[in-house]
Amino acid sequence: MQLEFTEKIILPEIPNLHKISVYEENGGYQAMRKALQMQPDAVTNEVKQSNLRGRGGACFPTGLKWTFMPKQTTKPKYLCCNADESEPGTFKDRQIIEFNPHLLLEGILCAAYAMGIKSTYIYIRGEYHKWYKILQNAVDEAYAKNYVGEKIFGTEFSTDIVVHRGAGAYICGEESALMNSIEGKRGYPRIKPPFPAAFGVWGCPTTINNVETLCNVPHIINRGWEWFSKIGAPKHPGTILLGVSGHVNKPGVYEFPTGILLTDLIYEVCGGVPGNKKIKAVIPGGSSTMWLRGEELEGVRLDAESLKSVGTSIGTGGVIVMDEDTDVIKVLTTISHFYHHESCGQCTPCREGTGWMEKILHSFVREEATLEDIDLLLDVANNIEGNTICALGDAAAWPVQSVIKKFRSEFEKHVKRTTRVSSYIAPPHLVAAEV
């Protein structure tokens, strides 16, 4: 059974693991020592064969992404770790930074060695004040031990790690906006191609990986790709961090193999719904992913392929549970307000469309909308999807499309209350006056 898995490879229950001495006592930085004895291509190949897929939402094969980094180039090469965790319902990366930051640093070092990178950045969310301090302290500890910097472990390999704070813009979680922000520019997403591996930070080859993605790398190096590939779902292997919030008795971040049943996570791990109420809806992967109705949850597994088969996605592993009393229109309005507020304004469909969606949804909340406004709202969402430079437009449109599809009757309940002509009986004095 999935729930019998007890080996937590990303967030093991070891006190004070954030300290470098404790991390070393538990095998820390051994993967980096091992990697430095391998050829860089061999490290990349190990990750590629493991079929590790990105944990930032897109689920792109990590090893394959690393192969896009050019081997021969006159330009500097960069690695950017995306720690700009701003998606509503997502809070897994900050747990890694708080409880196991050296695992992240070791993953960055292995990736930098594999791709021949001398400079790396960790782009951390601006609001993460506490976690920035923890992470910077871990980086300082690693420098003091010469695990980062010049001639690491006495070899010819050198690389630096810079922790770069964002300034509170959700859009900078998009990889090209992140790179612009590092350069000191406005956080506008770039048109692709060119892709980061060809033209990234300062026009140089760049690879961007998520925090959780990189934390898997040391374990793959230590134990081998075959070990990793046998954990969880075959097409999406490894463990995954699931941040569960909403109407559950025990919310939190849980680590399980990919493919765990969604119902097991909610009822066995998180203790079910308060008051034993029924589930109306679940958002499985953060606020931008498509919703599932409560009656659709049976048999649904939390991995990329399984969720794709039921019309949604694993996203960033942010599972949001809503009970039977939830007003889904109000929840959707809150989500749409977020995307309207966080739109960078570069693309007209997103800049204008997110505002119109929020206005229409507020009219439903106030019960001032008409039945025609349901299709108007859907039409606006459809005109945003696929028509923007980055995926923020899609992220704003998908929840709206999903909720209209799954809960159209809820919108109908919120329309303007008007008296139907067919049921209207005129008072006698008005009838006489009309005659």
ChimeraX attribute file (.defattr): number of C-alpha atoms within 10 A of each C-alpha:
attribute: neighborCount
match mode: 1-to-1
recipient: residues
	/A:1	5
	/A:2	14
	/A:3	13
	/A:4	7
	/A:5	13
	/A:6	11
	/A:7	13
	/A:8	15
	/A:9	17
	/A:10	21
	/A:11	18
	/A:12	13
	/A:13	12
	/A:14	12
	/A:15	10
	/A:16	13
	/A:17	22
	/A:18	21
	/A:19	17
	/A:20	22
	/A:21	12
	/A:22	14
	/A:23	19
	/A:24	13
	/A:25	10
	/A:26	12
	/A:27	10
	/A:28	18
	/A:29	24
	/A:30	16
	/A:31	21
	/A:32	25
	/A:33	18
	/A:34	14
	/A:35	22
	/A:36	20
	/A:37	10
	/A:38	14
	/A:39	12
	/A:40	17
	/A:41	16
	/A:42	13
	/A:43	23
	/A:44	24
	/A:45	17
	/A:46	18
	/A:47	27
	/A:48	19
	/A:49	18
	/A:50	24
	/A:51	22
	/A:52	28
	/A:53	24
	/A:54	23
	/A:55	24
	/A:56	21
	/A:57	18
	/A:58	13
	/A:59	18
	/A:60	15
	/A:61	18
	/A:62	24
	/A:63	23
	/A:64	17
	/A:65	17
	/A:66	23
	/A:67	17
	/A:68	16
	/A:69	22
	/A:70	14
	/A:71	11
	/A:72	7
	/A:73	10
	/A:74	7
	/A:75	10
	/A:76	15
	/A:77	26
	/A:78	26
	/A:79	27
	/A:80	28
	/A:81	27
	/A:82	25
	/A:83	26
	/A:84	29
	/A:85	25
	/A:86	20
	/A:87	20
	/A:88	15
	/A:89	22
	/A:90	23
	/A:91	22
	/A:92	23
	/A:93	26
	/A:94	23
	/A:95	17
	/A:96	22
	/A:97	26
	/A:98	18
	/A:99	22
	/A:100	26
	/A:101	27
	/A:102	26
	/A:103	30
	/A:104	27
	/A:105	27
	/A:106	25
	/A:107	24
	/A:108	28
	/A:109	31
	/A:110	26
	/A:111	27
	/A:112	26
	/A:113	22
	/A:114	24
	/A:115	23
	/A:116	22
	/A:117	22
	/A:118	19
	/A:119	17
	/A:120	23
	/A:121	21
	/A:122	27
	/A:123	26
	/A:124	30
	/A:125	24
	/A:126	19
	/A:127	16
	/A:128	18
	/A:129	11
	/A:130	11
	/A:131	21
	/A:132	22
	/A:133	14
	/A:134	19
	/A:135	25
	/A:136	18
	/A:137	16
	/A:138	21
	/A:139	22
	/A:140	15
	/A:141	17
	/A:142	19
	/A:143	16
	/A:144	11
	/A:145	13
	/A:146	15
	/A:147	24
	/A:148	22
	/A:149	18
	/A:150	16
	/A:151	13
	/A:152	19
	/A:153	16
	/A:154	10
	/A:155	11
	/A:156	9
	/A:157	18
	/A:158	21
	/A:159	20
	/A:160	17
	/A:161	24
	/A:162	13
	/A:163	18
	/A:164	19
	/A:165	20
	/A:166	21
	/A:167	14
	/A:168	15
	/A:169	20
	/A:170	25
	/A:171	24
	/A:172	29
	/A:173	25
	/A:174	19
	/A:175	25
	/A:176	24
	/A:177	22
	/A:178	30
	/A:179	28
	/A:180	19
	/A:181	23
	/A:182	21
	/A:183	12
	/A:184	9
	/A:185	11
	/A:186	14
	/A:187	25
	/A:188	22
	/A:189	25
	/A:190	20
	/A:191	11
	/A:192	11
	/A:193	8
	/A:194	11
	/A:195	16
	/A:196	22
	/A:197	22
	/A:198	17
	/A:199	15
	/A:200	23
	/A:201	23
	/A:202	15
	/A:203	15
	/A:204	16
	/A:205	22
	/A:206	26
	/A:207	26
	/A:208	24
	/A:209	23
	/A:210	25
	/A:211	31
	/A:212	27
	/A:213	22
	/A:214	25
	/A:215	23
	/A:216	25
	/A:217	31
	/A:218	28
	/A:219	19
	/A:220	23
	/A:221	25
	/A:222	17
	/A:223	11
	/A:224	16
	/A:225	20
	/A:226	13
	/A:227	14
	/A:228	22
	/A:229	19
	/A:230	15
	/A:231	17
	/A:232	21
	/A:233	20
	/A:234	14
	/A:235	17
	/A:236	26
	/A:237	22
	/A:238	24
	/A:239	25
	/A:240	28
	/A:241	24
	/A:242	24
	/A:243	24
	/A:244	28
	/A:245	22
	/A:246	16
	/A:247	22
	/A:248	23
	/A:249	17
	/A:250	17
	/A:251	19
	/A:252	16
	/A:253	21
	/A:254	18
	/A:255	19
	/A:256	24
	/A:257	23
	/A:258	24
	/A:259	25
	/A:260	21
	/A:261	17
	/A:262	20
	/A:263	17
	/A:264	18
	/A:265	21
	/A:266	21
	/A:267	14
	/A:268	11
	/A:269	17
	/A:270	20
	/A:271	15
	/A:272	22
	/A:273	20
	/A:274	12
	/A:275	10
	/A:276	11
	/A:277	13
	/A:278	15
	/A:279	20
	/A:280	19
	/A:281	23
	/A:282	22
	/A:283	27
	/A:284	28
	/A:285	28
	/A:286	27
	/A:287	26
	/A:288	30
	/A:289	25
	/A:290	27
	/A:291	27
	/A:292	22
	/A:293	15
	/A:294	16
	/A:295	10
	/A:296	13
	/A:297	16
	/A:298	11
	/A:299	12
	/A:300	18
	/A:301	21
	/A:302	29
	/A:303	26
	/A:304	22
	/A:305	17
	/A:306	19
	/A:307	20
	/A:308	13
	/A:309	10
	/A:310	14
	/A:311	12
	/A:312	21
	/A:313	26
	/A:314	28
	/A:315	26
	/A:316	31
	/A:317	27
	/A:318	26
	/A:319	28
	/A:320	23
	/A:321	23
	/A:322	23
	/A:323	21
	/A:324	14
	/A:325	10
	/A:326	14
	/A:327	13
	/A:328	18
	/A:329	20
	/A:330	14
	/A:331	12
	/A:332	18
	/A:333	20
	/A:334	15
	/A:335	19
	/A:336	27
	/A:337	19
	/A:338	18
	/A:339	26
	/A:340	23
	/A:341	15
	/A:342	17
	/A:343	21
	/A:344	20
	/A:345	14
	/A:346	15
	/A:347	18
	/A:348	12
	/A:349	20
	/A:350	30
	/A:351	20
	/A:352	15
	/A:353	24
	/A:354	27
	/A:355	18
	/A:356	18
	/A:357	25
	/A:358	22
	/A:359	16
	/A:360	19
	/A:361	27
	/A:362	20
	/A:363	18
	/A:364	25
	/A:365	17
	/A:366	11
	/A:367	16
	/A:368	16
	/A:369	20
	/A:370	19
	/A:371	14
	/A:372	10
	/A:373	18
	/A:374	18
	/A:375	12
	/A:376	15
	/A:377	21
	/A:378	19
	/A:379	14
	/A:380	21
	/A:381	24
	/A:382	18
	/A:383	16
	/A:384	24
	/A:385	20
	/A:386	14
	/A:387	15
	/A:388	19
	/A:389	15
	/A:390	22
	/A:391	17
	/A:392	25
	/A:393	26
	/A:394	20
	/A:395	21
	/A:396	27
	/A:397	29
	/A:398	22
	/A:399	21
	/A:400	26
	/A:401	19
	/A:402	18
	/A:403	21
	/A:404	18
	/A:405	12
	/A:406	15
	/A:407	16
	/A:408	12
	/A:409	10
	/A:410	15
	/A:411	21
	/A:412	17
	/A:413	12
	/A:414	19
	/A:415	20
	/A:416	15
	/A:417	11
	/A:418	8
	/A:419	8
	/A:420	7
	/A:421	7
	/A:422	6
	/A:423	7
	/A:424	8
	/A:425	8
	/A:426	9
	/A:427	8
	/A:428	9
	/A:429	9
	/A:430	9
	/A:431	10
	/A:432	9
	/A:433	7
	/A:434	7
	/A:435	6
